[in-house]
Amino acid sequence: MIYSPYYNVLVVFIALIGIITLISLLAIFLGPKKENQAKKEAYECGIPSPHTAQQKLSVKFYLVAILFILFDIEVIFLYLWALNFQELGWFGIIEIFLFLGILLVGYLYILQTKALDWES
């Protein structure tokens, strides 16, 4: 029989399936059988929720989340640019200033439209 390095992967995969099956069966047999109504209710920081899940939230929450993600991704691009700064040369400097210029225009637009103003 010829030894293959993939045998180790196969052994780990079989062990993983066995452990998952064992844990699932233990949870089924040893877990609670009776449904608890209190566990089905929404729970937030120990305070009962005063409203139902159907209540509409302000769009400001979603807008701030989207803007956070948008401007947070910029940090990833700046980090990658900084790692390759010497290899990119003048082309990289021009590209990063274009990138930051576009982000600045977007940020100024957000400030102009008062998208981050919570009082309005």
N, C-alpha and C positions, 0 to 999 in steps of 0.2 A: 504494500500500500504506500502510495506516494503522499508525503506530508505536504499540506497546503496551508499557507498562512490564513486562509479563509475559514479553516476549521475552528479557530479561536472565536471568530465572529459568530459562527453557527452555534457554538457552545454557549456564548453569552446571550445570544438571541433566545435559545431554548430555555436558559435559566430565567431570563426576563419574562417570557410567557408563563413559565411555571410560577414565579413569584406573583405576577399580576393575577393569575387564576386563584392562587392560594389566598391572597388578600381579599379578592372579591368574594370568594366563598365564605371566608371568615366574617366579612361584613354582613352577608346575607343571613348566616346562621346565628351570629352573636348580636347582631344589631337589634334595635327596638322594633317591635312588631306593630305597636299601636301608634296611630298618627297623633301628633301633638299640634293642635290648632295654633298655639302661640308661636310655634316655629315657622308657620306659614305667613305670618304677618311681617310687614316691612319693619326694619329695625335700623335706627340711625343714632349712634352715639348714646344709647341708653334712653333716648327720648321717643315716646310713641309718636308716630307720624300724624299730624293734625289733618292731613288731606289724603285723598285717594291718589292712585297712580295716574288717573286720567286728568288730573289738574295740569293745565298748561303752564310751562315755565316761560320766562321772558327770553326773547331771542338773544339778549345780551350775554347770557351764559354761554351759548353756543358760539357766538361771535368771538368772544374772548378766547375760548378754547381753540378755535380755528386760527385766530391770529397768533396765539402762543405757539402752536405747532408750526405755522408758517415762518415765524421769526426765529424759532428754535432750530429749525433745519438749516438756517443760514450759518449757525455756529459750526455745523458739521462740514459745510463747504469751506468755511474759513480755516478750519483745522486741516483739512486735506490740502488746501492751497499752501498753508504754512509748511506742511511736511515736504512739499515738492517745490518750494520757493526757488531754490538755486537752480533746479533743472529747468524751470519754466522761463526764466530770464525776463526780458521786457514784455514778451507776449503775456506772461502770467500777471505782470503788474497791470497791464492795460485791461486784461480780462477781469481782474478783481475790482478795479475801479469802476468798470462798467456794471459789474454785479452789485457792488455797493451803491452805485448811483440808482440803479433800478429799485433796490430795497429802500433807499432814501425817499424816492418818489412815492413808493407805496406807503411808507411810514408817514410822510407829509399828508398824503391823501386821507389816511386814517385819522390823523389829528384834525384835518380840516372838516371832515364829516362828523367829528366828535363821536366816533365809534366806541371809544373807550370811556366816554363820559357817562358815569352811572347815575347822575342826578337828573338827567333829562328823561 
